[in-house]
Amino acid sequence: MEPIEKLTAAERATRLIWRIHRLILVNLVCFVAMLPVIAWFYLLLNTYFNAGFSHGFFDILPGPGLFSALLLQLPPVIFYLLLAVSAVLTGPLLLGLHYVAGKMVTGQHVWFSDCLEQALKNVRQGVVLGLASLAALHMLLWNLFAGLQSHIPWIHMSLIASRWGSGLLILLFFLVFPYACQSIVSIEQPLWTALKNAFILARVYLGRGLLALATIAIYWWITSVTFPLASLLTLPLFSIGLTAFIQAMVCRPVVEKYILDPARKRESLQDE
């Protein structure tokens, strides 16, 4: 590939537009496949929010609420069947999306077919990570909105401790998740090995991970709460892909340095 320094401004702009186009395409496919899961998430959000406040979350998030309302018009059997299929597809597609985002961060050419190839290649790891992500999101909503109170002191303290403990587990999971995704799509290894390495990297580079999570949270808050109607456009076209891209910007260089480079050196020594 031609070095970036030799490219003209027009060529750089063309490549940037082409990369954005591919990221939008992958985002759109992921959005369609994950739509039942998204509907389930916002349905839970509305349920928890109604439990603690006088108005529904659909009143605040009309964009995501509209996508959810459309799917909820389906018969329950069909909706839950689609939800089961979507839950299985979510993890592998996220791995494919992280592969595309990682390649874009390093300036390498990548195609939409690469996303599907990585999703099929890492189905088992993807399903496990996808279901774990859904469980973490459910736990996050429970921590934020579930009204857990008791007049019995020791039960009340136990509920507070469980909320703080589960909150730390959720934070740890979302710090480890992008490193695990980049590791899995970069080199063949057991899921447990990828998670162990991801945990080490997330702990060493804690500041980078927290900065990425804060950036992602601000983006989702702006597009879903501050300007809620914007989510009608951003959710199907940008949000999922941009989230993966932000995580790849933080995690990919670290994975390259501590996982891929040593693996390449070992392979070169074996070839000699």
Rosetta blueprint (number, residue, H / E / L):
1 M L
2 E L
3 P L
4 I H
5 E H
6 K H
7 L L
8 T L
9 A H
10 A H
11 E H
12 R H
13 A H
14 T H
15 R H
16 L H
17 I H
18 W H
19 R H
20 I H
21 H H
22 R H
23 L H
24 I H
25 L H
26 V H
27 N H
28 L H
29 V H
30 C H
31 F H
32 V H
33 A H
34 M H
35 L H
36 P H
37 V H
38 I H
39 A H
40 W H
41 F H
42 Y H
43 L H
44 L H
45 L H
46 N H
47 T H
48 Y H
49 F H
50 N H
51 A H
52 G H
53 F L
54 S L
55 H L
56 G L
57 F H
58 F H
59 D H
60 I L
61 L L
62 P H
63 G H
64 P H
65 G H
66 L H
67 F H
68 S H
69 A H
70 L H
71 L H
72 L L
73 Q L
74 L L
75 P L
76 P H
77 V H
78 I H
79 F H
80 Y H
81 L H
82 L H
83 L H
84 A H
85 V H
86 S H
87 A H
88 V H
89 L H
90 T H
91 G H
92 P H
93 L H
94 L H
95 L H
96 G H
97 L H
98 H H
99 Y H
100 V H
101 A H
102 G H
103 K H
104 M H
105 V H
106 T L
107 G L
108 Q L
109 H L
110 V L
111 W L
112 F H
113 S H
114 D H
115 C H
116 L H
117 E H
118 Q H
119 A H
120 L H
121 K H
122 N L
123 V H
124 R H
125 Q H
126 G H
127 V H
128 V H
129 L H
130 G H
131 L H
132 A H
133 S H
134 L H
135 A H
136 A H
137 L H
138 H H
139 M H
140 L H
141 L H
142 W H
143 N H
144 L H
145 F H
146 A L
147 G L
148 L L
149 Q L
150 S L
151 H L
152 I L
153 P H
154 W H
155 I H
156 H H
157 M H
158 S H
159 L H
160 I H
161 A H
162 S H
163 R H
164 W H
165 G H
166 S H
167 G H
168 L H
169 L H
170 I H
171 L H
172 L H
173 F H
174 F H
175 L H
176 V H
177 F H
178 P H
179 Y H
180 A H
181 C H
182 Q H
183 S H
184 I H
185 V H
186 S H
187 I L
188 E L
189 Q L
190 P L
191 L H
192 W H
193 T H
194 A H
195 L H
196 K H
197 N H
198 A H
199 F H
200 I H
201 L H
202 A H
203 R H
204 V H
205 Y L
206 L H
207 G H
208 R H
209 G H
210 L H
211 L H
212 A H
213 L H
214 A H
215 T H
216 I H
217 A H
218 I H
219 Y H
220 W H
221 W H
222 I H
223 T H
224 S H
225 V H
226 T H
227 F L
228 P H
229 L H
230 A H
231 S H
232 L H
233 L H
234 T H
235 L H
236 P H
237 L H
238 F H
239 S H
240 I H
241 G H
242 L H
243 T H
244 A H
245 F H
246 I H
247 Q H
248 A H
249 M H
250 V H
251 C H
252 R H
253 P H
254 V H
255 V H
256 E H
257 K H
258 Y H
259 I H
260 L H
261 D H
262 P H
263 A H
264 R H
265 K H
266 R H
267 E H
268 S H
269 L H
270 Q H
271 D H
272 E L
